[in-house]
Amino acid sequence: MKKYIILAFVAMFNYPLNAQDITIAKQLVDTLTSATFWGRGYTNNGNQKAADFIKKYYADAGLTPLKGKDFFQPLHFSVNTFPKNMELTVNGIVLKPGVDYIITPESKGNKTKGTLEQKDSVTFVDADKRIIIELKDKLTWSVATEAKEYTAIEILKTAIIAAPKTYSLNMDNKVISSFKTNNVCAVVKGTSKPDSFVFVTAHYDHLGGMGKDTYFPGANDNASGTTLLLGLASYFAKHPQSYSIAFVSFTGEEAGLIGSKYFAEHPLVPLNNIRFLFNLDLEGTGVEGATVVNAAIYKKEFDLLKSINEEYKLLPAINERGKAANSDHYWFTEHGVPSFFMYTLGGIKAYHDVFDKGATLPMDHYENLLKLMEEFVIRIQK
């Protein structure tokens, strides 16, 4: 779609997100998970449309670029994509991509048919044509940065009645050796200590599309975290603090924490000027509380977070977890920046599948999460 369509979506939010307006927040999640953004990934220009959307939101909310005159920090990496045909028939039954099956992200495309040899209770192969089919209880997709010399397909066990014997497939892949993308970086300048920073981060990318008709919306992962970040950006644009508050929307998280790694290695501000970094990922619920990665390392900051939660009675529980390389906080931790990654618990099971939709995302603790984060960002400066 052309750029004017992006602007039509942006027009829905021509004023900054009100920190207490859950209706607007849900509309923002619905927008980020719409077909226009095509999973915020690597086909149909979805990733760039999402970056443009966030950039305009920052500007409209009154934030300025973190460094220089542009909100974008450009980078590039290799990625395996599936832009066109995605067709599979097994035992004469036409299966639906995303719902009945997925092609594994490192697979190469193929157009062929044949018979399968059973290797075990869930694995079936056509060795000559390097086709592998596995039966799965759940379909979970991801992103690969290269293509292997085989085609592997995972089929939901309930999608077929009998064991796979015959198949026909028509699937395309395309390796983009230099996919161009951007971290989107903004700041609210500090009133008295502008060279000291608190960072709030969230990745905006998701898995993109599998074929020309199927995309992965990525509501909880991570339209929810992006929405929470934008809500905080709007709040602090209206309420500047003594420290500068930076808001960084990372790209390439699903491909291996690539955007955050790039930023940590090419920082737009000195990393030792960052008092604390708080990464938001999987923020769509909270009915069972939240878990904080690195809480076991930064006990003083975790105690502060828990005290805020207890003071305002925001979440049922905040659980402690140790170090983990499971989101964009990781590379900053490795570079010595004190960092948390918080994810919410309960209320939704969809993850890296076509069912992670805005319509079914609870967002039942969105306003409480905003309050928790606002107070933490303010008090961590003291």
C-alpha beads as a LAMMPS data file, in Angstrom:
LAMMPS data file: protein, C-alpha beads

382 atoms
381 bonds

1 atom types
1 bond types

-500.0 500.0 xlo xhi
-500.0 500.0 ylo yhi
-500.0 500.0 zlo zhi

Masses

1 110.0

Atoms # bond

1 1 1 0.000 0.000 0.000
2 1 1 1.120 3.536 -0.616
3 1 1 2.236 5.943 2.050
4 1 1 -1.026 7.882 2.058
5 1 1 -2.746 4.812 3.498
6 1 1 -0.358 4.927 6.452
7 1 1 -1.292 8.538 7.004
8 1 1 -4.943 7.591 7.011
9 1 1 -4.270 5.286 9.935
10 1 1 -2.138 7.906 11.670
11 1 1 -5.027 10.344 11.349
12 1 1 -6.975 8.127 13.748
13 1 1 -4.483 9.261 16.403
14 1 1 -3.910 12.909 15.622
15 1 1 -3.558 13.679 19.304
16 1 1 -1.234 12.018 21.842
17 1 1 -2.478 8.959 23.672
18 1 1 -4.161 9.836 26.954
19 1 1 -2.538 7.756 29.658
20 1 1 -5.967 6.805 31.018
21 1 1 -7.814 6.244 27.743
22 1 1 -7.990 2.481 27.316
23 1 1 -10.289 2.864 24.298
24 1 1 -7.631 4.760 22.354
25 1 1 -4.993 2.252 23.452
26 1 1 -7.060 -0.629 22.108
27 1 1 -7.568 1.229 18.836
28 1 1 -3.823 1.666 18.580
29 1 1 -3.263 -2.078 19.086
30 1 1 -5.905 -2.798 16.445
31 1 1 -4.137 -0.475 14.027
32 1 1 -0.686 -1.973 14.604
33 1 1 -2.094 -5.471 14.108
34 1 1 -4.083 -4.645 10.966
35 1 1 -3.373 -6.054 7.517
36 1 1 -1.966 -2.672 6.503
37 1 1 1.093 -3.349 8.660
38 1 1 1.167 -7.038 7.623
39 1 1 2.675 -8.340 10.829
40 1 1 5.215 -5.490 10.965
41 1 1 7.634 -7.765 9.169
42 1 1 9.530 -8.386 5.982
43 1 1 6.968 -8.462 3.182
44 1 1 4.416 -5.924 1.936
45 1 1 6.585 -3.183 3.457
46 1 1 5.006 -3.913 6.835
47 1 1 8.063 -3.170 8.936
48 1 1 8.656 0.224 7.328
49 1 1 4.993 1.212 7.622
50 1 1 5.130 0.500 11.347
51 1 1 8.349 2.507 11.750
52 1 1 6.809 5.460 9.870
53 1 1 3.719 5.263 12.076
54 1 1 5.757 5.360 15.303
55 1 1 7.974 8.149 14.002
56 1 1 4.953 10.346 13.264
57 1 1 3.422 9.499 16.623
58 1 1 6.569 10.633 18.447
59 1 1 6.632 13.877 16.482
60 1 1 2.925 14.584 17.042
61 1 1 3.306 13.928 20.773
62 1 1 6.055 16.563 20.951
63 1 1 9.128 14.366 21.311
64 1 1 12.364 15.085 19.471
65 1 1 14.901 12.723 17.867
66 1 1 17.270 11.131 20.356
67 1 1 20.214 12.277 18.255
68 1 1 20.445 14.538 15.218
69 1 1 17.430 15.477 13.126
70 1 1 15.944 12.042 12.402
71 1 1 14.050 9.630 14.632
72 1 1 15.443 6.700 12.625
73 1 1 18.607 4.755 13.390
74 1 1 19.088 2.743 10.169
75 1 1 20.496 -0.775 10.049
76 1 1 20.207 -3.853 7.871
77 1 1 20.404 -7.637 8.148
78 1 1 19.647 -10.801 6.209
79 1 1 16.213 -12.420 6.456
80 1 1 14.405 -15.339 4.822
81 1 1 10.949 -14.306 3.600
82 1 1 7.884 -15.988 2.101
83 1 1 6.306 -13.331 -0.134
84 1 1 4.020 -15.178 -2.566
85 1 1 2.779 -18.749 -2.988
86 1 1 1.985 -20.773 0.116
87 1 1 -0.050 -23.836 -0.888
88 1 1 -0.141 -27.315 0.613
89 1 1 -2.308 -30.368 0.017
90 1 1 -1.879 -33.535 2.108
91 1 1 -3.796 -36.757 1.423
92 1 1 -5.906 -34.753 -1.004
93 1 1 -6.908 -32.218 1.683
94 1 1 -6.132 -28.527 1.051
95 1 1 -4.637 -27.044 4.206
96 1 1 -4.724 -23.428 5.317
97 1 1 -1.412 -21.659 6.058
98 1 1 -1.009 -20.397 9.589
99 1 1 -4.091 -22.249 10.792
100 1 1 -3.384 -25.830 9.669
101 1 1 0.338 -25.625 8.989
102 1 1 3.432 -23.443 8.879
103 1 1 6.578 -23.640 6.819
104 1 1 9.587 -23.448 9.117
105 1 1 11.325 -20.066 8.879
106 1 1 14.635 -21.431 7.600
107 1 1 13.036 -23.435 4.775
108 1 1 13.580 -22.886 1.083
109 1 1 10.634 -22.757 -1.270
110 1 1 9.650 -25.636 -3.531
111 1 1 7.012 -26.647 -6.057
112 1 1 6.596 -30.395 -6.133
113 1 1 4.477 -33.385 -5.144
114 1 1 5.151 -36.927 -4.052
115 1 1 4.772 -39.595 -1.389
116 1 1 6.061 -39.607 2.155
117 1 1 7.951 -42.186 4.181
118 1 1 7.117 -42.367 7.882
119 1 1 10.177 -42.034 10.136
120 1 1 8.470 -41.997 13.521
121 1 1 5.040 -41.222 14.959
122 1 1 5.195 -37.543 13.953
123 1 1 7.827 -37.290 11.211
124 1 1 7.339 -37.978 7.485
125 1 1 9.853 -37.340 4.702
126 1 1 10.429 -37.344 0.977
127 1 1 14.186 -37.748 1.168
128 1 1 14.866 -37.361 -2.541
129 1 1 13.164 -33.955 -2.639
130 1 1 14.324 -32.922 0.849
131 1 1 10.792 -32.465 2.150
132 1 1 10.135 -32.917 5.887
133 1 1 6.674 -32.897 7.459
134 1 1 6.136 -33.010 11.203
135 1 1 2.879 -33.225 13.158
136 1 1 2.561 -30.734 16.004
137 1 1 0.204 -30.043 18.890
138 1 1 0.643 -26.289 18.382
139 1 1 2.001 -24.112 15.600
140 1 1 4.571 -21.503 16.620
141 1 1 6.371 -19.488 13.938
142 1 1 9.528 -17.375 14.048
143 1 1 12.052 -15.610 11.783
144 1 1 15.263 -16.930 10.204
145 1 1 18.115 -14.915 8.770
146 1 1 19.028 -17.548 6.166
147 1 1 17.531 -20.419 4.183
148 1 1 18.607 -24.044 4.446
149 1 1 18.602 -26.661 1.670
150 1 1 15.335 -28.305 2.641
151 1 1 11.641 -27.557 3.010
152 1 1 10.211 -28.357 6.452
153 1 1 6.515 -28.088 7.218
154 1 1 4.743 -28.395 10.553
155 1 1 1.122 -29.544 10.438
156 1 1 -1.347 -29.292 13.306
157 1 1 -2.270 -32.811 14.365
158 1 1 -5.968 -32.029 14.312
159 1 1 -5.837 -30.659 10.735
160 1 1 -5.622 -34.102 9.132
161 1 1 -7.352 -37.388 9.929
162 1 1 -4.843 -39.988 8.722
163 1 1 -1.060 -40.034 8.710
164 1 1 0.412 -38.016 5.810
165 1 1 1.057 -40.206 2.751
166 1 1 0.811 -37.973 -0.303
167 1 1 1.474 -34.279 -0.658
168 1 1 1.550 -31.439 -3.140
169 1 1 3.104 -28.084 -2.376
170 1 1 3.813 -24.754 -4.024
171 1 1 5.789 -22.454 -1.758
172 1 1 8.079 -19.495 -2.452
173 1 1 10.888 -18.117 -0.357
174 1 1 13.204 -15.179 -0.929
175 1 1 16.320 -14.385 1.071
176 1 1 16.817 -10.634 1.414
177 1 1 20.538 -10.316 2.070
178 1 1 20.323 -6.680 3.178
179 1 1 16.880 -5.910 4.589
180 1 1 16.826 -2.202 5.424
181 1 1 15.063 -1.224 8.626
182 1 1 15.221 1.254 11.517
183 1 1 15.189 1.611 15.260
184 1 1 12.906 4.556 16.054
185 1 1 14.467 6.723 18.761
186 1 1 12.959 9.728 20.556
187 1 1 13.529 11.737 23.714
188 1 1 11.888 14.107 26.165
189 1 1 14.779 16.329 27.263
190 1 1 15.504 16.556 30.967
191 1 1 14.818 19.833 32.725
192 1 1 17.973 19.874 34.900
193 1 1 20.052 16.815 33.978
194 1 1 19.557 16.407 30.217
195 1 1 22.711 14.274 29.834
196 1 1 21.383 11.630 32.237
197 1 1 18.828 9.181 30.840
198 1 1 16.101 6.733 31.672
199 1 1 15.310 4.508 28.687
200 1 1 11.935 2.925 27.926
201 1 1 12.115 0.389 25.091
202 1 1 9.877 -2.017 23.185
203 1 1 10.252 -3.849 19.891
204 1 1 7.712 -2.948 17.216
205 1 1 8.539 -5.697 14.721
206 1 1 6.772 -9.039 14.545
207 1 1 6.878 -12.060 12.227
208 1 1 5.353 -10.519 9.113
209 1 1 3.581 -12.685 6.548
210 1 1 3.704 -16.287 5.350
211 1 1 2.635 -16.168 1.732
212 1 1 0.463 -13.519 0.117
213 1 1 -2.689 -14.222 2.149
214 1 1 -1.523 -14.920 5.717
215 1 1 0.092 -12.606 8.253
216 1 1 0.812 -12.807 11.976
217 1 1 -0.794 -9.822 13.791
218 1 1 1.433 -9.784 16.887
219 1 1 -0.993 -8.131 19.310
220 1 1 0.540 -9.220 22.597
221 1 1 3.945 -9.606 20.932
222 1 1 4.480 -6.710 20.745
223 1 1 1.810 -4.224 19.751
224 1 1 0.969 -4.251 23.463
225 1 1 4.445 -3.140 24.524
226 1 1 4.593 -0.567 21.732
227 1 1 1.251 0.879 22.840
228 1 1 2.416 1.065 26.459
229 1 1 5.625 2.783 25.361
230 1 1 3.692 5.333 23.287
231 1 1 1.375 6.014 26.205
232 1 1 4.392 6.721 28.389
233 1 1 5.942 8.912 25.703
234 1 1 2.777 11.007 25.587
235 1 1 2.683 11.301 29.362
236 1 1 6.298 12.402 29.776
237 1 1 6.067 14.802 26.837
238 1 1 3.529 16.631 29.000
239 1 1 5.433 16.022 32.257
240 1 1 9.194 16.401 31.636
241 1 1 11.502 15.152 34.377
242 1 1 14.920 16.174 35.599
243 1 1 16.506 13.361 33.579
244 1 1 15.978 12.924 29.853
245 1 1 13.523 10.110 29.089
246 1 1 14.392 8.205 25.898
247 1 1 11.897 6.044 24.043
248 1 1 13.364 3.492 21.639
249 1 1 11.240 1.244 19.420
250 1 1 13.504 -1.580 18.304
251 1 1 13.365 -3.459 15.039
252 1 1 14.593 -7.012 14.418
253 1 1 13.818 -8.464 17.842
254 1 1 12.121 -11.509 16.363
255 1 1 15.111 -12.153 14.099
256 1 1 17.467 -12.413 17.066
257 1 1 17.508 -9.152 19.086
258 1 1 19.212 -7.505 16.126
259 1 1 17.977 -3.922 16.530
260 1 1 18.843 -3.697 20.215
261 1 1 22.236 -5.307 19.635
262 1 1 22.952 -2.726 16.958
263 1 1 21.935 0.139 19.239
264 1 1 24.043 -1.183 22.127
265 1 1 27.038 -1.398 19.798
266 1 1 26.300 1.964 18.127
267 1 1 24.696 3.956 20.955
268 1 1 23.153 7.329 20.215
269 1 1 24.038 8.443 23.749
270 1 1 26.857 7.185 25.984
271 1 1 25.691 3.950 27.597
272 1 1 27.159 4.968 30.957
273 1 1 24.778 7.944 30.948
274 1 1 21.786 5.605 31.171
275 1 1 20.612 5.388 34.786
276 1 1 18.184 2.588 33.957
277 1 1 16.557 0.867 30.977
278 1 1 13.078 -0.680 31.165
279 1 1 12.051 -2.955 28.293
280 1 1 8.377 -3.699 27.588
281 1 1 7.388 -6.882 25.769
282 1 1 4.179 -8.965 26.064
283 1 1 2.192 -6.327 27.978
284 1 1 -1.314 -7.324 26.911
285 1 1 -2.669 -8.721 30.167
286 1 1 -1.612 -8.759 33.843
287 1 1 -4.491 -10.676 35.360
288 1 1 -1.909 -12.949 36.997
289 1 1 0.616 -10.182 37.479
290 1 1 3.988 -9.770 35.784
291 1 1 7.519 -11.142 35.835
292 1 1 10.644 -8.999 35.785
293 1 1 13.827 -10.343 34.179
294 1 1 17.033 -9.130 35.917
295 1 1 15.105 -8.529 39.136
296 1 1 17.495 -10.870 40.929
297 1 1 20.432 -8.732 39.743
298 1 1 19.074 -5.239 40.447
299 1 1 17.411 -5.864 43.797
300 1 1 17.216 -2.208 44.878
301 1 1 15.357 -1.230 41.694
302 1 1 13.133 -4.310 41.956
303 1 1 12.229 -3.396 45.525
304 1 1 11.296 0.075 44.268
305 1 1 9.052 -1.410 41.585
306 1 1 7.367 -3.711 44.100
307 1 1 6.835 -0.886 46.575
308 1 1 5.086 1.189 43.892
309 1 1 2.899 -1.770 43.033
310 1 1 1.980 -2.327 46.665
311 1 1 1.355 1.382 47.256
312 1 1 -1.143 1.712 44.396
313 1 1 -2.342 -1.937 44.296
314 1 1 -1.781 -2.165 40.544
315 1 1 -0.945 -5.811 39.735
316 1 1 -1.760 -9.007 41.650
317 1 1 1.939 -9.881 41.847
318 1 1 5.331 -8.933 40.459
319 1 1 7.605 -11.934 40.238
320 1 1 11.388 -11.996 40.354
321 1 1 13.449 -13.644 37.633
322 1 1 17.176 -13.735 36.965
323 1 1 19.158 -12.915 33.867
324 1 1 17.778 -14.103 30.506
325 1 1 18.516 -13.338 26.856
326 1 1 14.834 -13.263 25.933
327 1 1 14.198 -9.675 24.818
328 1 1 15.844 -6.373 23.952
329 1 1 17.131 -5.566 27.430
330 1 1 19.762 -8.292 27.052
331 1 1 22.459 -6.507 25.064
332 1 1 22.277 -3.501 27.373
333 1 1 22.746 -5.756 30.389
334 1 1 25.775 -7.236 28.640
335 1 1 27.163 -3.709 28.204
336 1 1 26.707 -2.884 31.879
337 1 1 23.481 -0.869 31.641
338 1 1 21.088 -1.624 34.534
339 1 1 18.019 -3.049 32.807
340 1 1 14.681 -4.739 33.399
341 1 1 12.412 -6.647 31.055
342 1 1 8.846 -6.957 32.311
343 1 1 6.211 -9.239 30.751
344 1 1 2.651 -9.788 31.909
345 1 1 1.036 -13.088 32.859
346 1 1 -2.321 -14.778 32.319
347 1 1 -5.340 -14.194 30.151
348 1 1 -3.951 -15.096 26.727
349 1 1 -2.217 -18.146 25.271
350 1 1 -1.708 -16.975 21.674
351 1 1 1.993 -16.570 20.914
352 1 1 3.788 -16.395 17.555
353 1 1 0.683 -17.584 15.775
354 1 1 -2.123 -16.133 13.667
355 1 1 -4.417 -15.941 16.706
356 1 1 -2.472 -13.201 18.521
357 1 1 -5.054 -10.603 17.483
358 1 1 -6.054 -7.247 18.863
359 1 1 -9.678 -8.335 19.175
360 1 1 -8.795 -11.035 21.702
361 1 1 -6.053 -9.188 23.602
362 1 1 -7.370 -8.465 27.118
363 1 1 -5.377 -5.302 27.985
364 1 1 -7.148 -5.647 31.323
365 1 1 -4.329 -4.007 33.295
366 1 1 -3.162 -1.445 30.750
367 1 1 -3.903 1.632 32.873
368 1 1 -2.294 0.043 35.934
369 1 1 0.812 -0.828 33.933
370 1 1 1.029 2.781 32.787
371 1 1 0.810 4.014 36.374
372 1 1 3.440 1.521 37.510
373 1 1 5.826 2.606 34.783
374 1 1 5.207 6.335 35.250
375 1 1 6.019 6.136 38.944
376 1 1 9.067 3.936 38.408
377 1 1 10.553 6.247 35.767
378 1 1 9.994 9.267 38.054
379 1 1 11.350 7.679 41.235
380 1 1 14.357 5.934 39.699
381 1 1 15.881 9.392 39.135
382 1 1 15.991 10.145 42.863

Bonds

1 1 1 2
2 1 2 3
3 1 3 4
4 1 4 5
5 1 5 6
6 1 6 7
7 1 7 8
8 1 8 9
9 1 9 10
10 1 10 11
11 1 11 12
12 1 12 13
13 1 13 14
14 1 14 15
15 1 15 16
16 1 16 17
17 1 17 18
18 1 18 19
19 1 19 20
20 1 20 21
21 1 21 22
22 1 22 23
23 1 23 24
24 1 24 25
25 1 25 26
26 1 26 27
27 1 27 28
28 1 28 29
29 1 29 30
30 1 30 31
31 1 31 32
32 1 32 33
33 1 33 34
34 1 34 35
35 1 35 36
36 1 36 37
37 1 37 38
38 1 38 39
39 1 39 40
40 1 40 41
41 1 41 42
42 1 42 43
43 1 43 44
44 1 44 45
45 1 45 46
46 1 46 47
47 1 47 48
48 1 48 49
49 1 49 50
50 1 50 51
51 1 51 52
52 1 52 53
53 1 53 54
54 1 54 55
55 1 55 56
56 1 56 57
57 1 57 58
58 1 58 59
59 1 59 60
60 1 60 61
61 1 61 62
62 1 62 63
63 1 63 64
64 1 64 65
65 1 65 66
66 1 66 67
67 1 67 68
68 1 68 69
69 1 69 70
70 1 70 71
71 1 71 72
72 1 72 73
73 1 73 74
74 1 74 75
75 1 75 76
76 1 76 77
77 1 77 78
78 1 78 79
79 1 79 80
80 1 80 81
81 1 81 82
82 1 82 83
83 1 83 84
84 1 84 85
85 1 85 86
86 1 86 87
87 1 87 88
88 1 88 89
89 1 89 90
90 1 90 91
91 1 91 92
92 1 92 93
93 1 93 94
94 1 94 95
95 1 95 96
96 1 96 97
97 1 97 98
98 1 98 99
99 1 99 100
100 1 100 101
101 1 101 102
102 1 102 103
103 1 103 104
104 1 104 105
105 1 105 106
106 1 106 107
107 1 107 108
108 1 108 109
109 1 109 110
110 1 110 111
111 1 111 112
112 1 112 113
113 1 113 114
114 1 114 115
115 1 115 116
116 1 116 117
117 1 117 118
118 1 118 119
119 1 119 120
120 1 120 121
121 1 121 122
122 1 122 123
123 1 123 124
124 1 124 125
125 1 125 126
126 1 126 127
127 1 127 128
128 1 128 129
129 1 129 130
130 1 130 131
131 1 131 132
132 1 132 133
133 1 133 134
134 1 134 135
135 1 135 136
136 1 136 137
137 1 137 138
138 1 138 139
139 1 139 140
140 1 140 141
141 1 141 142
142 1 142 143
143 1 143 144
144 1 144 145
145 1 145 146
146 1 146 147
147 1 147 148
148 1 148 149
149 1 149 150
150 1 150 151
151 1 151 152
152 1 152 153
153 1 153 154
154 1 154 155
155 1 155 156
156 1 156 157
157 1 157 158
158 1 158 159
159 1 159 160
160 1 160 161
161 1 161 162
162 1 162 163
163 1 163 164
164 1 164 165
165 1 165 166
166 1 166 167
167 1 167 168
168 1 168 169
169 1 169 170
170 1 170 171
171 1 171 172
172 1 172 173
173 1 173 174
174 1 174 175
175 1 175 176
176 1 176 177
177 1 177 178
178 1 178 179
179 1 179 180
180 1 180 181
181 1 181 182
182 1 182 183
183 1 183 184
184 1 184 185
185 1 185 186
186 1 186 187
187 1 187 188
188 1 188 189
189 1 189 190
190 1 190 191
191 1 191 192
192 1 192 193
193 1 193 194
194 1 194 195
195 1 195 196
196 1 196 197
197 1 197 198
198 1 198 199
199 1 199 200
200 1 200 201
201 1 201 202
202 1 202 203
203 1 203 204
204 1 204 205
205 1 205 206
206 1 206 207
207 1 207 208
208 1 208 209
209 1 209 210
210 1 210 211
211 1 211 212
212 1 212 213
213 1 213 214
214 1 214 215
215 1 215 216
216 1 216 217
217 1 217 218
218 1 218 219
219 1 219 220
220 1 220 221
221 1 221 222
222 1 222 223
223 1 223 224
224 1 224 225
225 1 225 226
226 1 226 227
227 1 227 228
228 1 228 229
229 1 229 230
230 1 230 231
231 1 231 232
232 1 232 233
233 1 233 234
234 1 234 235
235 1 235 236
236 1 236 237
237 1 237 238
238 1 238 239
239 1 239 240
240 1 240 241
241 1 241 242
242 1 242 243
243 1 243 244
244 1 244 245
245 1 245 246
246 1 246 247
247 1 247 248
248 1 248 249
249 1 249 250
250 1 250 251
251 1 251 252
252 1 252 253
253 1 253 254
254 1 254 255
255 1 255 256
256 1 256 257
257 1 257 258
258 1 258 259
259 1 259 260
260 1 260 261
261 1 261 262
262 1 262 263
263 1 263 264
264 1 264 265
265 1 265 266
266 1 266 267
267 1 267 268
268 1 268 269
269 1 269 270
270 1 270 271
271 1 271 272
272 1 272 273
273 1 273 274
274 1 274 275
275 1 275 276
276 1 276 277
277 1 277 278
278 1 278 279
279 1 279 280
280 1 280 281
281 1 281 282
282 1 282 283
283 1 283 284
284 1 284 285
285 1 285 286
286 1 286 287
287 1 287 288
288 1 288 289
289 1 289 290
290 1 290 291
291 1 291 292
292 1 292 293
293 1 293 294
294 1 294 295
295 1 295 296
296 1 296 297
297 1 297 298
298 1 298 299
299 1 299 300
300 1 300 301
301 1 301 302
302 1 302 303
303 1 303 304
304 1 304 305
305 1 305 306
306 1 306 307
307 1 307 308
308 1 308 309
309 1 309 310
310 1 310 311
311 1 311 312
312 1 312 313
313 1 313 314
314 1 314 315
315 1 315 316
316 1 316 317
317 1 317 318
318 1 318 319
319 1 319 320
320 1 320 321
321 1 321 322
322 1 322 323
323 1 323 324
324 1 324 325
325 1 325 326
326 1 326 327
327 1 327 328
328 1 328 329
329 1 329 330
330 1 330 331
331 1 331 332
332 1 332 333
333 1 333 334
334 1 334 335
335 1 335 336
336 1 336 337
337 1 337 338
338 1 338 339
339 1 339 340
340 1 340 341
341 1 341 342
342 1 342 343
343 1 343 344
344 1 344 345
345 1 345 346
346 1 346 347
347 1 347 348
348 1 348 349
349 1 349 350
350 1 350 351
351 1 351 352
352 1 352 353
353 1 353 354
354 1 354 355
355 1 355 356
356 1 356 357
357 1 357 358
358 1 358 359
359 1 359 360
360 1 360 361
361 1 361 362
362 1 362 363
363 1 363 364
364 1 364 365
365 1 365 366
366 1 366 367
367 1 367 368
368 1 368 369
369 1 369 370
370 1 370 371
371 1 371 372
372 1 372 373
373 1 373 374
374 1 374 375
375 1 375 376
376 1 376 377
377 1 377 378
378 1 378 379
379 1 379 380
380 1 380 381
381 1 381 382
